[in-house]
Amino acid sequence: MTEVDWPDIIRQHGPIVWKTAYRLVGNAEHADDCYQETFADAVRQAAQDASHRESFEAGRQQGLKNV
């Protein structure tokens, strides 16, 4: 599985995420919070997706052994 380059993702998408958050909430402190939460959620979701892929693959491999 390919490692995710989070620093690169944040460099590429961080400015637009922050600007969008600022437009929505109207203040820098809250925009900072939204920005951080957005990327924290992305990391959590990526970890969960990876875990599901690993579980699926393990189940698939077990199923192939039983064939």
C-alpha positions in Angstrom: 0.0 0.0 0.0 1.2 3.5 -0.8 2.1 5.9 2.1 0.1 9.1 2.1 2.3 12.2 1.9 0.3 14.3 4.4 2.7 17.3 4.4 2.4 17.5 0.6 -1.4 17.2 0.8 -1.5 20.0 3.4 0.8 22.2 1.3 -1.4 21.6 -1.8 -4.8 21.9 -0.2 -4.2 23.8 3.1 -4.6 27.3 1.7 -7.9 26.7 0.0 -9.2 24.8 3.1 -8.3 27.7 5.4 -9.7 30.4 3.0 -13.0 28.4 2.6 -13.2 28.0 6.4 -12.6 31.7 6.9 -15.3 32.6 4.4 -17.7 30.3 6.2 -17.0 31.3 9.8 -15.7 34.9 9.4 -12.9 34.8 11.9 -9.3 33.6 11.8 -9.3 31.7 15.1 -12.4 29.6 14.1 -10.9 29.2 10.6 -7.8 27.7 12.2 -9.9 25.3 14.2 -11.8 24.2 11.1 -8.6 23.8 9.1 -7.1 21.6 11.8 -10.2 19.5 12.2 -10.5 19.1 8.5 -7.1 17.5 8.2 -7.4 15.6 11.5 -10.6 14.1 10.1 -8.9 13.2 6.8 -6.1 11.4 8.6 -8.6 9.5 10.7 -10.7 8.6 7.7 -7.6 7.4 5.8 -6.6 5.2 8.7 -10.0 3.7 8.9 -10.1 3.1 5.2 -6.7 1.4 5.4 -7.9 -0.8 8.2 -11.0 -1.8 6.3 -8.9 -2.6 3.2 -6.6 -4.8 5.4 -9.6 -6.6 6.9 -11.1 -7.2 3.5 -7.9 -8.5 2.1 -7.4 -10.8 5.1 -10.9 -12.1 4.7 -10.4 -12.6 1.0 -7.2 -14.5 1.6 -8.9 -16.7 4.2 -11.7 -17.4 1.8 -9.3 -18.4 -1.0 -7.6 -20.9 1.4 -11.0 -22.5 2.0 -11.6 -23.0 -1.7 
